[in-house]
Amino acid sequence: EWDSLYWSIDQALYPLVAGAIAIRTALLPIIPHESNYYMVAFIAMFYASFSYQALLAPHKFRALFLAALIFQGAGALAYLVMPALGPFIYETGVTPTQTMAQQGMLDVYRDLVAGGPAWVAENGDANITAGLAAMPSLHTGGSFLFLLFAWRHARVLMPLYCLLFGFILVTSIASRWHYLIDLPVGLALAWFSAWSADRLIAWQDRGAKTTEAAPASNPDAPLIT
């Protein structure tokens, strides 16, 4: 695991971490600890993006859907490249409910490592509901993907999305789910997913146009001349 390296980056840039913690703390009168608005904000962007694109910009729905699929698949693989648990193993975040969730997931992770396959066979279905994985931040990357599509095709959503995206950025750090380095990697993965979707769709459209432009075969023509 790469936690020690990522933690050293956090320590070198700790004013950014402290700033995120200060912002989240200042928002407590508006968004309390127990709200879990971190997840709610992401889900809201997810549903709003797909609903808007499907109903009001259907010609771009395919690109959004494909980009989201690429992002989720690539994100799962990215977890395996330089894996880490998260900065909560070093310090507690500002949200007690998230801290409790982190501790529970950490306990399950330790039991899994200690027990191996036998523990998974006996306890996996009841205890493994989500894995610990900090690098990259898929909530940050996913919300950025929706923000990117809003900028391109749904500008009316931009004011709301900027607020939600900013909150997700801040909370991902302040809750200590993520190291600082997790965020730009998640953003880069989202941009790559959108770019890949555009390229794949353009390639598919070119192939379709080529097929349409090809002369139709004559079913009555002799097979051998």
Solvent accessible surface area in square Angstrom, and as a share of the most:
residue,aa,sasa,rsa
1,E,121,0.54
2,W,103,0.36
3,D,9,0.05
4,S,81,0.52
5,L,78,0.39
6,Y,4,0.02
7,W,50,0.18
8,S,55,0.36
9,I,49,0.25
10,D,0,0.00
11,Q,85,0.38
12,A,81,0.63
13,L,84,0.42
14,Y,67,0.26
15,P,104,0.65
16,L,108,0.54
17,V,0,0.00
18,A,45,0.35
19,G,29,0.28
20,A,10,0.08
21,I,42,0.21
22,A,61,0.48
23,I,88,0.45
24,R,6,0.02
25,T,66,0.38
26,A,74,0.57
27,L,48,0.24
28,L,45,0.22
29,P,120,0.76
30,I,132,0.67
31,I,27,0.14
32,P,57,0.36
33,H,47,0.21
34,E,123,0.55
35,S,42,0.27
36,N,65,0.33
37,Y,75,0.28
38,Y,14,0.05
39,M,70,0.31
40,V,71,0.41
41,A,0,0.00
42,F,30,0.12
43,I,75,0.38
44,A,45,0.35
45,M,0,0.00
46,F,78,0.32
47,Y,141,0.54
48,A,33,0.26
49,S,3,0.02
50,F,32,0.13
51,S,56,0.36
52,Y,48,0.18
53,Q,3,0.01
54,A,46,0.36
55,L,141,0.70
56,L,125,0.62
57,A,6,0.05
58,P,85,0.54
59,H,141,0.63
60,K,68,0.29
61,F,62,0.26
62,R,109,0.40
63,A,10,0.08
64,L,0,0.00
65,F,95,0.39
66,L,46,0.23
67,A,0,0.00
68,A,15,0.11
69,L,101,0.50
70,I,36,0.18
71,F,2,0.01
72,Q,92,0.41
73,G,39,0.37
74,A,24,0.19
75,G,0,0.00
76,A,56,0.43
77,L,120,0.60
78,A,21,0.17
79,Y,60,0.23
80,L,135,0.67
81,V,108,0.62
82,M,64,0.29
83,P,52,0.33
84,A,4,0.03
85,L,18,0.09
86,G,0,0.00
87,P,0,0.00
88,F,24,0.10
89,I,62,0.31
90,Y,92,0.35
91,E,46,0.21
92,T,94,0.55
93,G,10,0.10
94,V,30,0.18
95,T,6,0.03
96,P,75,0.47
97,T,59,0.34
98,Q,23,0.10
99,T,39,0.22
100,M,146,0.65
101,A,45,0.35
102,Q,2,0.01
103,Q,87,0.39
104,G,34,0.33
105,M,45,0.20
106,L,10,0.05
107,D,63,0.33
108,V,38,0.22
109,Y,65,0.25
110,R,136,0.50
111,D,69,0.36
112,L,58,0.29
113,V,99,0.57
114,A,93,0.72
115,G,34,0.33
116,G,20,0.20
117,P,119,0.75
118,A,76,0.59
119,W,39,0.14
120,V,62,0.36
121,A,92,0.72
122,E,138,0.62
123,N,39,0.20
124,G,9,0.09
125,D,137,0.71
126,A,79,0.61
127,N,59,0.30
128,I,77,0.39
129,T,124,0.72
130,A,67,0.52
131,G,63,0.60
132,L,29,0.14
133,A,35,0.27
134,A,1,0.00
135,M,15,0.07
136,P,1,0.01
137,S,0,0.00
138,L,25,0.13
139,H,50,0.22
140,T,0,0.00
141,G,0,0.00
142,G,2,0.02
143,S,0,0.00
144,F,49,0.20
145,L,2,0.01
146,F,5,0.02
147,L,21,0.10
148,L,28,0.14
149,F,1,0.01
150,A,2,0.01
151,W,133,0.47
152,R,93,0.34
153,H,55,0.24
154,A,1,0.01
155,R,135,0.49
156,V,111,0.64
157,L,30,0.15
158,M,29,0.13
159,P,94,0.59
160,L,95,0.47
161,Y,1,0.00
162,C,67,0.40
163,L,134,0.67
164,L,11,0.05
165,F,25,0.10
166,G,28,0.27
167,F,16,0.06
168,I,0,0.00
169,L,47,0.24
170,V,25,0.14
171,T,6,0.03
172,S,0,0.00
173,I,5,0.03
174,A,0,0.00
175,S,1,0.00
176,R,0,0.00
177,W,44,0.15
178,H,13,0.06
179,Y,0,0.00
180,L,25,0.12
181,I,51,0.26
182,D,0,0.00
183,L,20,0.10
184,P,69,0.44
185,V,56,0.32
186,G,0,0.00
187,L,49,0.25
188,A,62,0.48
189,L,25,0.12
190,A,0,0.00
191,W,135,0.47
192,F,95,0.40
193,S,0,0.00
194,A,0,0.00
195,W,110,0.38
196,S,15,0.10
197,A,0,0.00
198,D,41,0.21
199,R,114,0.42
200,L,86,0.43
201,I,23,0.12
202,A,36,0.28
203,W,169,0.59
204,Q,98,0.44
205,D,52,0.27
206,R,145,0.53
207,G,38,0.37
208,A,48,0.38
209,K,140,0.59
210,T,95,0.55
211,T,102,0.60
212,E,143,0.64
213,A,87,0.68
214,A,59,0.46
215,P,130,0.82
216,A,103,0.79
217,S,102,0.66
218,N,93,0.48
219,P,126,0.79
220,D,128,0.67
221,A,47,0.36
222,P,92,0.58
223,L,184,0.91
224,I,154,0.78
225,T,158,0.92
